[in-house]
Amino acid sequence: MGLTLSQTPQNEPPERAAPDLDALRARVETLNARYRHHGATAVLEGALRDPEAGKIAMVSSFGAESVALLHLVAMVNRKTPVLFIDTRLLFPETLEYQQEVAQRLRLENLQVLRTDEATLAQRDPYGGLRLGDQDACCALRKTLPLEAALDGYDGWITGRKRYQAKTRATLEFFELEEATGRIKVNPLAHWGPEDVRNYMEENRLPKHPLVAQGYPSIGCAPCTSKVAPGEDPRAGRWRGQQKEECGIHFVDGRPVRNKG
């Protein structure tokens, strides 16, 4: 079957009814209890099939480690919706890698999301928003198209892992994003760097070309720099800024920022 590419219309996402947070918390607790002692594949299979999880899509940056989870998803169900946000500020290598991986894994429902040109022209006419307000830039180029695309889904699969940042140190397989009422699924939450490397090598998965050039964590080109030996792998993301997340991940309803 062929690859499906689509560009989601980027109007403001519709108003969502206030979620029943108590019921959602109970569902998340049930899911975590049910899959607590399972591995990544079983968690992923559960997320895609368990009624408690609801209707699920995957969100992928096609970054340095993304191919491991994308491969797992492809093995479980190639028809899983895979949402890729093209901010129009990505490295050319990322765009090429996205196409290579999607074809290699035969992903059948890849959706490329972009904020529409009219909205960009209105809110960031000169492309300099990132220089004065990085959070606003992320909200415009990432959060806005993702929220529109996720309308109608009960949750989404992420590649986040506990080791990646102190804000993720207690990450569970299933968590509730209370700001949106969606369930986030983190099948690789307990994986370490060596688990990702081993999985990629054992399955002969292609590596992002920028990793070999000193980019262990890859985002938009203007906000990503090389990482020196011994530095934290995410040190090159928003270097020098009090920022750890792009804004599509929230804690207590707010984008996570570095507190230290």
N, C-alpha and C positions, 0 to 999 in steps of 0.2 A: 504494500500500500504506500501511497505517496505521502510526502511531508505536507502538512497543512500549516500555512503561514497566514496570520491575520493581523491586522492593525486595529486595535480597539478604538472606537470613537472617544475622544478625550473631552467630553463635556464634564462639568462637575458631577461627581457621583451623586445619585439620588439620595434623599434623606432616608435613613434606616430607622425602623421602629426601635424604640428603646429595648435593648435586650433584657431578658430575664436572667440576670447575673447569677442568682442563686441556683437556678436550674442548670445553667452552663457550668458553674463551678462543680456541681454534683456530677455532671457528665465527664468533666476533665478528671475528677478524682476516680471515677469508675474506670476510665481508660488507663490511667496511670497504674491503678491497682491490677488491672487485667493484664497489662503488658510489662509490668515492672521488671520481670526477670527474663524478658525476651531479648533477642538480638535485633539488629537494625532491620533485617529483612522482614521479620515477623511484625515488627512495629509498623513498617511501611505497608505490609499487606493488610494489617488491621485498620490502618488509617483509611485505606481505599475501599474497604469492604464492611467495616463495622458500622452499623446504624448509629451508634453513639457519636461517631466522628462526623457523620453527615456527608455532604457533597464537598469534595476536596480537589484542589488544584496544587500544582507545584510551582514555586517561584524560584528561578535560578538566575544567577548573575553570569554564568559560564566563566567563572573566575578560576583562581589557581587550583582549588580543590573540588570544584563543582562536578567534575566528570564522574567522581565516585558515586555520588548520590544519583546523578542522572542515569548511570549504568544500572543501579539497583532498581530505579523506577522503570527503566526499559525492560528489565527482566521480569518485573511483576506485571506491568501492563503498559504497553507502548502507546495506548490510546489516552493515557493520563494527560490532562491539559498541563502544558509546561509554559509558564509565563516568563518572558524575557524582556526586561525593561531596557530599551535603547534610549539613553538620555541625550543622545546626539553629542555627547562629550566623551565617549568611550575611546579607548585605544583602538586603532585599526586592527591590531592583532586580536583583540577580543572579538570583534565582529567576524573576522575570518575564522577564528577558533569556534565560535558559536555555530557557524555553518558546517564546519568539519565534524564537530561532535554530533550535531543533530543528524547528519547524514550517516555517520558511522553507527550510531545507536538506533537508527531508523525510527526516530520519534515521530509519531503520527499526528500529534496535535500541539505543535509548537505555535505559540502566539506571541508576536513581537509587538510590544507596547511602546507608544511614543505619545508625549504631550503634543497636541496639534499645533501647527505653525501659528495660527491666529492667537492662541493663548500665550505662546512663547513671545510673540511680537508685542503683546499687550503688557506682559509682566516682566519680561527680560529682553527689551528691544535691542540692546547692544551686547548681550551675552556676558555682561559683567556682574550679574547678581551674586555669583559665587565669591566675588572679591569683597563684598560688603556684608553679605548675610548667607553663609553656607547652608544654614538650616532652611532658609527660604528657597534656596536653589534646589536642595534635595526634595523639598516638599513639592515644588513645581515640576521637576523633571522625573521624580521617582514615585513619591507618594500619590500624587494626583492620578497618573495613569494606572497605577496599581489598584487604587481604591475603586476606580471605575471598572476595571477588569474583574475584580473580585466580587462585585455585586452579584448576588445569586449563589455564591459559594458560602458554605458554613465554616470553611477553614482552609489552611494552606500548609504545604510542606516546605520546610526550610532546611538549609544545610548547616545551621549553627551548631557549634560544639562548645563544651564547657571550657576547654583549654584556651579558646580564642581571646577571651577578655574577662576581666573580673566581674563585669556585669552579667556574664554568662556562667559563672562558676557553679551555680546550683540548678542549672537548666534541667528540666524534666522532659520526657518524651512528648508529653502533651501539656500545653499551657493555654490559659485563657487570655486573650487580648481584650481586656475589659472595655477599652475605648471603642472597639468595633463590634464586640460580641462574637468574634471569630476564634476558632480553636487553631492554634499553631502546633504543627507536628514537627518534632526534631528527632528523626530516626538515628542520627549520628551523634546525639548529645554526648555519649560516653566515649566516643572515639578519640584517640590521641593522634598526633601528627604521624607517628609510625604506622598506625592502623590505616590511615589514608594512603600513605606511600606504598605500603604493602599491598593494599587492595588494587591500587592503580597498576603496580608492577605485575601482580599475579594475573590481572585481566588484560594486560597490555593496552592500557588506555592512553590516549594521547595527552601530553602535557601542554598546558598553556605556554606559548613560546616566551612570554615575558618572565616566567619563573626563573629560567636559566640566566636571565639578565639582572637578577637581583630584586624581583618583585614577588615576594611570597604571598601578598594580599593585594588584590587588584580591583580598583574601582574606576571612577572617571579619571581621564588622563590629567586634567589640571590639578586634581586633589590627591594624586598618588605619586609617591616618590620611591626611589630605591631604598632598600633596607641594608644596613651594614651588618657584617657578621657579628653575632651575639646580641643584636637588637631584637626586641619583640617583633614577631612577624607582622603585626599590624601597625608598627611604628610609622610606616610610610603612608598611612591613611590619614589625611587631614593633619599632616605634620605641623606641630606647634600650636594646634588648636585644641580647645577643650571639647573635643567631639570624638565619640567612639562608634556611633551608629549613624546610618544614613537617614533615619527618620521613618523607615518602613517598619522598624521594630520599636515597640513601646514598653515602658514599665510604668504602671499606675497611670496609664493614659497619656504619657508624655514621651517624646523621643528621648532616648538615653543619651546623657552627656557625661563626660568624665568628671568625677567628683574629686579626684586626687590631683 
